[in-house]
Amino acid sequence: MKYLPIKNSLFTNNRKNFVSRTKPNSIAIFHANDEFPRSGDQAFMFKQNPDFFYLTGIDQEQSILVLYPDCPNKAYKEVLFLRQTNEHIAIWEGHKYTKEEARETSGIQSIFWLSEYDTILHSIINYAENIYINTNENDRYAHTVPYRDYRMYEALKLKYPLHNYTRSAPILRDLRVVKSDIEVELTQKACDITHDAFVRVLKYTRPGVTEYEIEAEIIHEFIRQRATGHAYNPIIASGANAIVLHYNDNNQICNDGDVILLDFGAEYGNYNADMTRSIPANGRFTARQRQVYNAVLKVMREATKLIVAGTILSEYQDEVGKIMTGQLIDLGLLDRHDVEKQDKNAPLYKKYFMHGTSHHLGLDVHDYASRYKPFEVGNILTCEPGIYIAEEGLGIRLENNILITGNGNIDLMGNIPVEADHIEEIMNS
């Protein structure tokens, strides 16, 4: 791992919070992510299962966590199973966790090699009444791949068919969305690295550079500062490319007069930043570009005020839609009389602002959370309004990451340049 060690109190507390919500006499099993094949004998770079990492801090493949707080054998109340290294693995794949390193990382004292998993599990599982299985229940996820936790669940059912199987996901949905101080620090670190990459881009960008050259500047800064890499596929969209919401070809020339939409964020310690900025390729916004830019900025600032404990996502989006509608009228894109007659189920602003304003952020960029539960203290959400004018070949989006506290909210990206004048100043310095 590139990132610095994380205090294991984070993972110890996460496990305590999880087991406190399980039924009496329950065992919970969590698997590391699969190693996904890329082609031939290659695999994609390993990315840990966020729930497994949340509970262990272990960033290694072929690992298993077993939690059984009521286990009659005290040695197996929480157990971590790891892949045992050998000389061949060390030469070809590099270092793997030792048992002592795993104890230090996770705070778990009972560490065994993976070869002992079946024997130890069988010795205790029949004393449990309930088995918690970790399934991917992120409602943005379309289940098409039989991932490791699900496959292991089907194997367990064949071997232990009469146990009561239940879901870990509802517990984790409530826990993961409320960030601890350590998680906020890790997210802030990802945001700070993202800040530096953005400033680097501002100083580098000029007419004639390609989108992929800008992408290269970003990843250079990320890796230089120990980030794992991109939190998600970066969007470097110049000119009309910015109209495509998930554009990531990143292969076009940035021309004089273009506005470049940059949507990227660093991943640090498995926690993510998610930022969007829109900048003029030549260092100066035109009058129209600045007009649209300032409209988006105003919507973002007004929307940010609404991100507080107790806010309900659907009601929040409706309010942001009203704010956006006013700006679109001022820009001459909507007619006030047409708005008065609009179908409330199909508001006219969605022609120019067709996506949601916010999503939760954490170990996943679109973090696991309920879209129906009111915002809480400890939530981190994005705020990302945009205006996309196809007929003008202009797309502008701005996005910051907002932490909800008991005294309002804190913009974790408050130090990242966002004012049009500030961006121009840096680009022309």
N, C-alpha and C positions, 0 to 999 in steps of 0.2 A: 504494500500500500504506500502511496506517496504521502498521504496525510499524516500528521503527527498523532501520537496515541491519544485516545479519548478516555476520560476518567470512567472507570468501570462502575462507579456509583450510578451512572445513568442507566446502565443495563440491569444492575441489581434492583434498583427501584422499579424499573419497568416490569421485571418479573414479579416482584411483590405485588404491584398493582394488578397485574393480570390474574394471578392465582387467587387474589382476594375476591375476585368476581366469579370464580368458577364454583360449580356445585360441589358439595361435600363428596369426598372419596372419588375424585376425578383425576384422570391422567391426561396430559396434553402433549401432543407430539408435533414438532416443527422440523421441517426439512430445509436445508439450503437449496438454492436454485439449481436447476439443471445446467450442465455445460452444453450449450446449444451448437449443433453442427453448422458450419458455414459452407464448406465445400471440401470434397476430398477428405484429407486427414486433418483439416483445420476446424477449429471451433471459434465462435465469436468470443471476444473478450468477456471474461466472467463478470457478471453483475449479481450481487447478492440479493436474495429475497428480502424485501424491506422488513417484513414481520420478524424473520429470523434474526436480522441484524439488530432490530429494535430490542430484542430480548437477550442478545448475546454479545453484540459487538464483533462477532467472528466474521471475517471477510474471506472465507475460504469455501471451496466447493466440497461436496460429499460430506457434509456435517449434519448432525441431528441433535436436537434438543428434546429432552423428556422432562416434563414437570409433573410431579406427583406429590403435592404437599402432605397428603395423608398416608403416604407410603409406610407400611409397617417396618420396612428396612430403612433406617435413617440415612444410609449411604446413598440411597437412590431418590431422595426427595427432589433434587434437580441434578440432572446428568447431561453432560455434553459428550458426544461421540465424534471423533475426528479421524480423518484419513491418516493412517500411520505412514510416515515417510520411510524411504530406504535409500540406498546409495544410487540406484538407478533414477528414482524420482528426483533426488537432489541434483543430479547432473543434468537431467533433461528439463526439469520444470522449476528448479530452484527451491528455495527454503519453504518449508511448511511449518505450521505451529508446532512447537513442542508442548507437552502437557503443562509445563510451568508457564509458558507464554500465554496459553489459553486461559489458565487460571487468572493471570494478571489482567488480561484483556476483558474477560467476561465477569469475573468475580465468582465464577462457579468452581467449587472445589473438587467435585467428583468428575474427573475427566477419564474417558476410556477410548480405546481405539475402536474404529468402526466394526472390526471383526467380532467384537464382543456384544454388539447391539442386539442381535436376535436372542442370544442367551439371556442377557440381563432383562430385556423387555419381557420375555416369556415368564421370567421368575417373579415378576411383579404385576403384570397387566391383569391377571385373573383375580387379583384382590380389589381391583377398581370396578366401580359400577358404570362410570361414564368415561368416554374417550372423546376428547376435544380434537377435532381435525381442522387444520388451517386451510381454508379455501379462499381463492381470490374472488372477493365479492365487491370489488370496485365497480360501480355501476356504469363506468365508462368502458369497461372491459367486455369484449365479446368472446366468450369461451369457445375457442376452436382447437386449442392445443392441450392435450392431456398432460398437464404439468406434474412435477414430481410429487407434491403433497397429495394431489388427487389420485395419482397412480398408487401411492402407498396406502391410501385410504381403501381403495378397492381390494388390495392384497390383504389388508387387515380384516376386512369384512369376511373374506373367505375363511380366514384362520380363526377369527373370534366373532362369529355371527350374532351372538346373543347379548353382546354389550350394547349399552345405549350410546349411540354416536351423536355428537352434537358439534356446534360450530364455534370456533374461536373468533371468527370474523366480527360478530357484533360487539364483542368485548374490545377488540383492537380498534374498531371504528370509533368508539368513544374515547379510548386512551390515546391513540396516536395523534389525534387532531389537537390535543392540548399539549403544547410544547413546554418542556422544562427549561430551566435557565441554560443548561448545557446545550440543549438543542437550539435554543435561540442564538447562543454564541457560535455554533457551527454554521447556522444559516447566515448570520451576520458576516462570518468569514467568507462564505461563498459570495455574498453580496459585495464585500470589499474587493475581492479578486475581480469580480465582474466590473466594478467601478474602474479599476486600473486598466482592464482590457478595453473598456469603452474610451477612456481618455487616450489610450494608445491609438485606437482607431481614428479618433478625431484628428490627431496630429498627423496621421498617415494618409487619410483619404483625400483624393483629388480627382478631377475628371481624367478618365482613361484607365484608372485601376479597375481590376476585375473583382467581381463579388467574391471569388475564391481567394484572392489575395487578401481581402479584408478578413475573411474567415481564418486565414493562416496567421494573421496578426493576433487574432483573438486566442487561438489555441496556444500560440507561443507564450502569451502572458499567463494563460491558465496553468500550463505545465510548469512554467518558471516558478509559480507560486504554490506548487504542490497540490493543485487541484487534480482530481481524477481525470477531468476532461470536461466535455460539454455535458450539461444537465439533460440536454435533448438536442436533436438535430437543429443546428442553428439556421435561422432564416436571414439571408443577406439579399434583400429584394430591392433592386434599383428600378426607378421609373414605374412603368405599368406592372412590373412583377409584384409590386406591393399590394396589388388588388387581390392576388392569390393568397388566401389566409395561411396556408401551410406550404408555401413555396419553399423549396430547399434545393433546387438545382444549383444555385449559387455559381453560375457559369457565364454570366453576361458582363459586358463592359458597363461601368458606371459613367454615364455621359454628362457633359456640362448641362446644367439645368434640371437634372434628375434629383428627386428626393429619394434617399436610400432608407428603407425600413430595416432596422437591425433588431432581431428578436433572438437573444441568446442569454445564457447564464452558466455560471460555473457550478460544478458539483464538488463539494469538499466534505470528506468524511461521510459520504453517502447522503448528505443533505444538500438541497438544491436552491439556487437562485434562479429567478425568471424575470428578465428585464427586456423591455422594448423601448427603442428610441428611433426617431426619424430625423435624418440629417441631410443637409444639402450637399451634393457631390462637390460643388465648387466653393463651398464655404459661405454662401449667402442665399437665404431664402428669397424667393420672389414675393411680391406683395400678396398674391393669392395664396401661395404656399404658407406664408406666415399667418394669414388670416385663418386658414384651415387648421394649422398647427396650434394656434392659440385657442381655437374652439375646443380641440381635443384636450388640451392642457386644462382648460377650465372645467370640462366635464370630469377629468381625472381628479382634480382637487375637490370638486363638490362631492363626487362619489366616495372619495377617501373619508370624508367627514361622516359618512353613513356606516362605515365599517367599525361598528362598536358592538359590545356584548348585547344580546337580545335581538339583533337584527335578523330577520328571516330572508333567506336568499331570494325567493321569488318576489317578495315585496320590494326588496332592495333593487332588483333588476327593473321593476316597474318604475321606481323613482328615478333611476339613472336614465331610463328611456324618456321620461318627461324632460329631464335636463338636456339630454341629447337633442330632443325634438326642438327645443328652443334655440339651440345653437344652429341646427340645420335650417331653421327658418331664417335666422340672421344671415346665414351664408347664401341664401337664395336657392337652396336645394329643395326645400319644402314650402308649400303655400299654407298660410295659417288657416284659410277657409277649408282647404282639403283636410287638414288635420282635425278640424272640428267635426267633420263628417266621417272620419275614418272608422273602420271596423276595429274595435278595441282588442279583438283577438288576432288582428294582423296589423299592428301599428306601422305607419308609414316610415318611421325612422329606420326600420330594419332593412330598407333598401340600401342604406349607407352604413349601417352599423348592425351587422347580422349575427354577431356572436355574443356570448355572455361577457359580463364585465369582470367577474372575479371567480377564482377557484382556490381551494385550499392548497397549501404548499408545504412540503416536508421531505420525507424520505422518497416519496414520489413527487414528480413535478405537479401532476394532478393528484394531490394526496388523497388518501382514503378518508372519506368523511361522509356524513349524511347531508344530503341537500335539503332536508326538511327540518333539521335541528337548528335552532337559533344559534348565531355566532356566540362564542364563549371567550372569556379571558384566556389567553394562551394560544388562540388560533393565529395562524399566519395565512393571510390571503393575498392574492395578487389583486391589483386594480389596473385594468387594461382596456380603456375605451379606445375606439378608433373610428375614423371616417374614411370610407373608400369610395372614390368618385370615378367610376369606370370611364365615363365620357371625357374626363380630364386626365386620365392615366395617372391619377394621384391617389396614393394610399398613405395615411398617417395613423400610427398607433403609438401610444405611450403607456408604459407599464412599470409600476413599482411594487414592492412587497411590503405588506402592512401587518404589523404585530398588534393584536388587541391586548390592552392592559386594563387594570382596574380603574385607571385614570384617563381613559380614552385610548388612542392608538399611537403607535410609533412607526414612522416610515423608515424601514431598514435600508432604503436606498435614498434617503434624504440628502446624502452628500453627492449623489451622482448628477452631473449637469443635466438640466431638463429645460430651463428657460431658453428660448430661441436666441436671445442676445448672448447668453453664456456659451452656448454651443458655437455660435459664430466667432466669438472672441477666441476660444481655444483653437478652432480650425484656422484662424488667421494670425495666430500669435507667432 
